[in-house]
Amino acid sequence: MSKSRIRSSLPPSLSSLALPAEESLLMQHYLRNFARVALAIDYNSNGYRSLLPMAMHEPVLMNAILAVASSHHSRWQKITDDASRRYRRSALQALRERFNDPELVKSPATLASMLALVTYEVFSGTSKWRGHHEAIRGWCALNTGIEAMPELQLWIDDDESLPGRQDSIDALFGCSSRLLKLMWEASQLYAASKNQQSPTDEIRERAEQLQEKIYSTKIRPDSDPPIKIFCQQTGEVLSITVDLNREELQRRMVATAEIFRHACHIYVYRLIHAPEQALSSEMTDSLHSALELLTQVPDALGPGANLGWCLVVIGAELDQSHQRDYIRTRWPHLNSLGINNCENARKILEEVWIQRDLFSHGQGSPGRWQHVMQDIGQTQILV
């Protein structure tokens, strides 16, 4: 994928920013490149770019953003990263001081800085994001009384009375806006199954009900769904800035949303069926449909940027070498975005395949990819 194609208009104020040369370069990279590839579908009011005005007045946030920009820029250009840890240390020091100030700790800049540091660790492919995530939960509990931001609950809310909820695509992941809540329910069901919190029959019943809900999010190939972010009460239609013609973008958006749906079907199926059990005919159809749809999203430009989780769920079902090789061809496209968590996804999948091959030769039993992830010490977010 040509880096020259990953560009967007800069805010008019950028040219007048009073930043040193290095910081100006990094901020331009953050606004032009990082903000675009961090989402499945870039849009006019991209949340990453919207942090700029606050960062210009809050050094803690500026340093956190520069850490993200420097780290990503070094991977993007395949050069040594000499600056990101310096910016990260400055941001962390400022955050520690804010935690001791009863007023500053409540500031939106404090939360935004923690979110930026989560982004830094996630996209660097490390497990340190968990510490920042716990700090964010603590911040939310302190300031709102709950361990989650109200915007997050709204984002995954399945309230179909919200304008456009039924037929829109989420700009962050690229899936149906209605699928977000169901993905969360699936993860909760996995936790209940893993920890034996509920009887097996109850887990099975909940899984079957969830499958029906997931199917209801199906998007027709000829549809032209709007792009939205439901962190905002209005759920307003977004103006897309992806560098593709409208027809091609629409085709990729629908294909990506459907890949997510099929991956969710398979994910939920595996909650109640062991990895060594063959897929049902219905799930086999989902697997084949997902593989076919992947060919309609040929690279990581635009909607295909966040398919890492889907590739793991789909790939964990594959035994034929040509199908596995096709999945392997997808990683370089994702790696070209300079986001390292996809490398962890690749490692997990390769280990899953090793176990499946050993099982086919009568040795051991294949583990769930979630268990494999833990066994090899990977704790990364895959998307």
Solvent accessible surface area in square Angstrom, and as a share of the most:
residue,aa,sasa,rsa
1,M,72,0.32
2,S,55,0.35
3,K,76,0.32
4,S,80,0.52
5,R,97,0.35
6,I,2,0.01
7,R,106,0.39
8,S,21,0.14
9,S,103,0.66
10,L,45,0.23
11,P,36,0.23
12,P,131,0.82
13,S,55,0.36
14,L,16,0.08
15,S,110,0.71
16,S,89,0.57
17,L,34,0.17
18,A,99,0.77
19,L,35,0.17
20,P,82,0.52
21,A,90,0.69
22,E,82,0.37
23,E,40,0.18
24,S,32,0.21
25,L,97,0.48
26,L,10,0.05
27,M,1,0.00
28,Q,52,0.23
29,H,9,0.04
30,Y,5,0.02
31,L,0,0.00
32,R,87,0.32
33,N,12,0.06
34,F,1,0.00
35,A,0,0.00
36,R,18,0.07
37,V,6,0.03
38,A,4,0.03
39,L,12,0.06
40,A,0,0.00
41,I,0,0.00
42,D,2,0.01
43,Y,14,0.05
44,N,94,0.48
45,S,52,0.34
46,N,0,0.00
47,G,37,0.36
48,Y,48,0.18
49,R,27,0.10
50,S,71,0.46
51,L,40,0.20
52,L,7,0.04
53,P,86,0.54
54,M,67,0.30
55,A,2,0.02
56,M,66,0.29
57,H,154,0.69
58,E,43,0.19
59,P,95,0.60
60,V,3,0.02
61,L,0,0.00
62,M,20,0.09
63,N,33,0.17
64,A,0,0.00
65,I,1,0.01
66,L,1,0.00
67,A,0,0.00
68,V,6,0.03
69,A,0,0.00
70,S,7,0.05
71,S,6,0.04
72,H,0,0.00
73,H,32,0.14
74,S,9,0.06
75,R,49,0.18
76,W,6,0.02
77,Q,81,0.36
78,K,172,0.73
79,I,99,0.50
80,T,107,0.62
81,D,29,0.15
82,D,117,0.60
83,A,11,0.08
84,S,0,0.00
85,R,136,0.50
86,R,107,0.39
87,Y,13,0.05
88,R,43,0.16
89,R,142,0.52
90,S,48,0.31
91,A,0,0.00
92,L,30,0.15
93,Q,91,0.40
94,A,25,0.20
95,L,5,0.03
96,R,135,0.49
97,E,102,0.46
98,R,18,0.07
99,F,94,0.39
100,N,128,0.66
101,D,47,0.24
102,P,97,0.61
103,E,130,0.58
104,L,79,0.39
105,V,17,0.10
106,K,114,0.48
107,S,21,0.14
108,P,89,0.56
109,A,2,0.02
110,T,0,0.00
111,L,23,0.12
112,A,8,0.06
113,S,0,0.00
114,M,3,0.01
115,L,68,0.34
116,A,9,0.07
117,L,1,0.00
118,V,26,0.15
119,T,19,0.11
120,Y,19,0.07
121,E,3,0.01
122,V,11,0.06
123,F,25,0.11
124,S,23,0.15
125,G,20,0.19
126,T,47,0.28
127,S,61,0.39
128,K,121,0.51
129,W,25,0.09
130,R,121,0.44
131,G,50,0.48
132,H,22,0.10
133,H,76,0.34
134,E,95,0.43
135,A,39,0.30
136,I,14,0.07
137,R,87,0.32
138,G,40,0.39
139,W,31,0.11
140,C,1,0.01
141,A,40,0.31
142,L,114,0.57
143,N,50,0.26
144,T,64,0.37
145,G,63,0.61
146,I,90,0.46
147,E,91,0.41
148,A,34,0.27
149,M,42,0.19
150,P,75,0.47
151,E,82,0.37
152,L,70,0.35
153,Q,86,0.38
154,L,26,0.13
155,W,29,0.10
156,I,19,0.10
157,D,40,0.21
158,D,72,0.37
159,D,63,0.32
160,E,76,0.34
161,S,93,0.60
162,L,24,0.12
163,P,77,0.49
164,G,29,0.28
165,R,1,0.00
166,Q,112,0.50
167,D,83,0.43
168,S,1,0.01
169,I,0,0.00
170,D,0,0.00
171,A,0,0.00
172,L,51,0.25
173,F,34,0.14
174,G,0,0.00
175,C,0,0.00
176,S,6,0.04
177,S,1,0.01
178,R,44,0.16
179,L,0,0.00
180,L,7,0.03
181,K,28,0.12
182,L,12,0.06
183,M,37,0.17
184,W,112,0.39
185,E,40,0.18
186,A,3,0.02
187,S,48,0.31
188,Q,85,0.38
189,L,3,0.02
190,Y,32,0.12
191,A,37,0.29
192,A,6,0.05
193,S,36,0.23
194,K,94,0.40
195,N,86,0.44
196,Q,160,0.71
197,Q,120,0.53
198,S,25,0.16
199,P,90,0.57
200,T,97,0.56
201,D,112,0.58
202,E,73,0.33
203,I,9,0.04
204,R,92,0.33
205,E,95,0.43
206,R,87,0.32
207,A,1,0.01
208,E,96,0.43
209,Q,91,0.40
210,L,7,0.03
211,Q,34,0.15
212,E,128,0.57
213,K,96,0.41
214,I,1,0.00
215,Y,123,0.47
216,S,59,0.38
217,T,3,0.02
218,K,104,0.44
219,I,20,0.10
220,R,155,0.56
221,P,113,0.71
222,D,115,0.59
223,S,20,0.13
224,D,89,0.46
225,P,7,0.04
226,P,37,0.23
227,I,2,0.01
228,K,11,0.05
229,I,18,0.09
230,F,0,0.00
231,C,48,0.29
232,Q,68,0.30
233,Q,135,0.60
234,T,85,0.49
235,G,1,0.01
236,E,83,0.37
237,V,97,0.56
238,L,12,0.06
239,S,62,0.40
240,I,40,0.20
241,T,50,0.29
242,V,18,0.10
243,D,74,0.38
244,L,31,0.15
245,N,103,0.53
246,R,118,0.43
247,E,142,0.64
248,E,34,0.15
249,L,5,0.03
250,Q,27,0.12
251,R,95,0.35
252,R,17,0.06
253,M,0,0.00
254,V,6,0.04
255,A,2,0.01
256,T,0,0.00
257,A,2,0.01
258,E,13,0.06
259,I,0,0.00
260,F,0,0.00
261,R,11,0.04
262,H,18,0.08
263,A,0,0.00
264,C,1,0.01
265,H,11,0.05
266,I,1,0.00
267,Y,20,0.08
268,V,0,0.00
269,Y,22,0.08
270,R,29,0.10
271,L,9,0.05
272,I,32,0.16
273,H,36,0.16
274,A,31,0.24
275,P,20,0.13
276,E,83,0.37
277,Q,87,0.39
278,A,89,0.69
279,L,29,0.14
280,S,45,0.29
281,S,94,0.60
282,E,120,0.54
283,M,10,0.05
284,T,42,0.25
285,D,90,0.47
286,S,8,0.05
287,L,12,0.06
288,H,97,0.43
289,S,40,0.26
290,A,0,0.00
291,L,24,0.12
292,E,117,0.52
293,L,29,0.14
294,L,0,0.00
295,T,83,0.48
296,Q,54,0.24
297,V,0,0.00
298,P,60,0.38
299,D,25,0.13
300,A,2,0.02
301,L,6,0.03
302,G,12,0.12
303,P,0,0.00
304,G,1,0.01
305,A,7,0.06
306,N,16,0.08
307,L,1,0.01
308,G,0,0.00
309,W,31,0.11
310,C,0,0.00
311,L,1,0.01
312,V,0,0.00
313,V,3,0.02
314,I,0,0.00
315,G,0,0.00
316,A,11,0.09
317,E,20,0.09
318,L,2,0.01
319,D,84,0.43
320,Q,102,0.45
321,S,81,0.52
322,H,119,0.53
323,Q,34,0.15
324,R,16,0.06
325,D,68,0.35
326,Y,64,0.24
327,I,0,0.00
328,R,91,0.33
329,T,73,0.43
330,R,13,0.05
331,W,6,0.02
332,P,82,0.52
333,H,62,0.27
334,L,6,0.03
335,N,64,0.33
336,S,36,0.23
337,L,4,0.02
338,G,3,0.03
339,I,12,0.06
340,N,63,0.32
341,N,0,0.00
342,C,6,0.04
343,E,51,0.23
344,N,11,0.05
345,A,0,0.00
346,R,75,0.27
347,K,85,0.36
348,I,0,0.00
349,L,1,0.00
350,E,40,0.18
351,E,49,0.22
352,V,4,0.02
353,W,3,0.01
354,I,92,0.47
355,Q,42,0.19
356,R,35,0.13
357,D,59,0.30
358,L,79,0.39
359,F,81,0.34
360,S,85,0.55
361,H,144,0.64
362,G,71,0.68
363,Q,105,0.47
364,G,68,0.66
365,S,75,0.48
366,P,9,0.05
367,G,23,0.22
368,R,54,0.20
369,W,29,0.10
370,Q,17,0.08
371,H,70,0.31
372,V,1,0.01
373,M,32,0.14
374,Q,90,0.40
375,D,112,0.58
376,I,63,0.32
377,G,58,0.56
378,Q,30,0.13
379,T,46,0.27
380,Q,8,0.03
381,I,66,0.34
382,L,9,0.04
383,V,33,0.19
